[in-house]
Amino acid sequence: MEFLKVEVITSMDKLSSLKTALSKLGVSGMTVLQALGCGVQKGTFEYEAQQNPEMELLPKQLIMIVVEERIIDKVIETIKKELYTGHIGDGKIFVSPLSNIIRVRTGEEGLDALK
Amino acid sequence: MNEKKLGLPSAIATGVGLIVATSCLMSLGQGTSVLGTGFILSMALACAINILTALSMAELNALMPNLTGGLAQYTLAGMGPFITILTMVGGYLVCQAIAGSVESAMFGNAINSVFNTGIPSWVFSVAMVLLLIFANMRGVDIFAKIQDVVAFLLIGSLTVMGLIGTLGLGTGETVAQASNTAGSFSDIFGMLGLAFFLFIGCEFVIPISKSVKNERRNVPLGMVLSLVIILAMQILIVIGMTKYVSYEELGASASPHILYGNALLGSLGSYWMIFVSALAVISTVNSAMSSFSFMCAGMAKINLLPAFFLKKNKTEAYYVGILIIGGLEIAANIVGLSTSDSLTFMISVAIVFWMVSYIVSNINVVIFRIRMPKAPRTFKVPFGPVLPIVAAVGTAFMIWNIDGNPAVRNSIFLIDGIIFVILAVYSVIWCKVRVKKALFKPIPVPEVMAMENSLYLIAHKKIEIHDNKEETYYGLSKG
């Protein structure tokens, strides 16, 4: 596989520094969606003493990037360091394979469409 | 949007300003009077070990960023509540109280060494402490604003004085005496404890890390460079002192910086030093008083100290902490801290606590490396666990060599031991009654991080009250 899709779900306040760090690594595109969601804590605030009995959805952002496989380790490490605060809600990273990329305007495919 | 403003020079400036205090000059004078230039080797060793500890603290800060309680919170997550209360809450705060007392005693000594007022030195010290209590209680923080300027004035002055002495450019007469009086390594090791006092406090840089540009590089580098700059400045002073002041006078002086200033440049040197050091003392004691009250409040927030430390007066000052530290400083000065011997002794007693907290911090790094090997760290001490272990062992070695005289060393250990026993009893009781958690069970990092939130205590108290009510209700219905 030459390229991979990386999806990051995180809180709303870390986008700017993450964007800067990924740009430095040569990541050329990014899609960000505002979302609602929760993880294993069911949306419980970290200071609360008891976990919510049912899921509470909190404002999050879903960041999607596609990167070449050769830089995936660096990208993941950068994302981890940029998002890390030690607090609950720092987020999760999902990495999945992509079978192809097509640039509509030119019809380029694969890595050519990514550059 | 980018709020980070401080660059590397500012990080160094803050580090240098926070580490240097006039009471360090006391240790410098004492060390030089015993070993001459041989004390430089003790200083270099102590500085090297402290650099390693500074790196460990930078890693802890990277793992648990932006915590107000500092070392206590790392230990809570690393070793559990008992060790935290024993070494960080009790030990560290006791140490702060003693260090603040020594610093305030230096004020009275400095005035009397120049003006010969005939009034006991402690009167000036107590008056200054009272004034600062009043200012802090009113929420007035005049000196904090000029702290960096004052620290630089002190450091700049000392560097210039050191250079004048080293180059032999002073107007006073030079003294004919051996520059190095250290005969063996054991002499040098015997002064490590005193030398350690010259380099403590780099952990105070950590709270400003969130406002430092490129903090993962600049915070550790700033701490290390601050320590190196201070070492360079102090080496100059030591060389200058060996040339211009006799070791007997130096050892007996409670204000060696003023003695040195006088020997170097006559009365001009004395007045220069008293002006700068008096400002520095007031500024340091003031900020120590304020930070003590904030630290106590921070520890009360994470349930390690009684909640009354969180009480604020009308001007939003944590007045309980201010009154306690102020009271302790006044008591220590009235009891008689003003002689150079007792000051050195008190410094030694205090720094054992400080050293223990540094050892615990280094061990925390190793614990977290084992427990959370994959957690992202924006700064990681190189060479695996080797450097933190070297730092912990080196600091333990400095404790063992806290004083060259075995009798004095034993008295220091005795006093520290008694205080540790008292703190251990408090720690066990507090863990059982208030914290209600196993003594040695670490608290998970996310929970320690959550404790930073001011709503944490409120939310957990509500549950406690709710649970108690349920228990009572259940008890009644059962009955």
Interface residues (C-beta under 8 A of the other chain):
Chain A: S16 F45 E46 Y47 E48 A49 Q50 E77 K80 K81 Y84 T85 G86 H87 I88
Chain B: M1 L63 M64 P65 N66 R216 A375 P376 R377 T378 V445 P446 M449 A450 M451 N453 L455 Y456 A459 H460 K462 I463
